C-alpha cells in the first residue's frame, strides 16, 4: 500500500501548489486532493490589549511600579559576577 502524506500548502495559481513542507518523494505521479483551509483574520493587537487589561483589572491585578522594576533590575545586576 502506498504512503499517504498530508501537507498544507498554498495555491499560487489555478495549476500550481507550493507546499509548506517538503515530501520524502522524488519524481513520479501522485494523487492530489485539494481542500480549502479557512483563513484566519489577522489579530487585532490593540483590541487584544484592551481585553487583557480589562481581565487583569477584573481580577485585581496590579502591575509593578517603576520603582519595583528598578529595584529588581538593580538587584539582578548586583548579582552578576564579572
N, C-alpha and C positions, 0 to 999 in steps of 0.2 A: 504494500500500500504506500502511496506517495505521502510525503510530509506536507503538512499544511502550515503555512506561515501567515500570521495575522499582523499586519503592519499598517500604521496610518501613513498618510501622505497628503499631497496637495495636487489637485488637478490644475496644471498650468495652462492648458487649453483643452479643446474637446478631444484630443488624441494622446496627450502626454501626462504622466503622473510622476511626480517627484516624491520618492519615499522618504520618510523621516529616519529610517534605519536601513543599513544595507542588509541584503539577504545572503545566506550562505549558498548561493547558486551562481553558476557561471552563465551559460547561454542555453537556449532551448525554449520550447513552447511552454507557456504557463496559462493557467485559467485565472482570470481576474473577476472578482465580484465587487462592485462599487456600491457603497452605502454612504450617503451624505451624512457627515458628522455635524451636529448643531454647533454653530459658532457662539461663543460666549461673549457678552458685551464686555468692553474694557471696564475695569473697576474705576469707580468714581472715588478717588482718594480723599477729596475734600468731604464728601458725604460720609465716607467710612470714618474719618477722623471725628466728625461731629457725633456720629453714633457711638464711637468709642468713648469720647469724653462724657456723653450722657450716661452711658452704662457705668463708667467709673464714678461719676457723681452720685448716681443712684445707690451704689453700694458703699458710699462713704470714703472712697479712695482720696487720699491727699497726696499730691505729688511732692517730691522732696524740694526743699527750698534751695536757693542758690548757695546759702551758707552751708547747708548739709552736704551738698555736692562738692563744694570747695574743700570742706573738711575731709571728706572721703578721699578726694584726689591727693590732698597733701599727705595724708596717712599712707596712701598707696605708694606715693613717690618716695617717702621717707623709708619705706621698707626695702627699696631697691638696693642691691649690692653693686658697687662699682669697682 
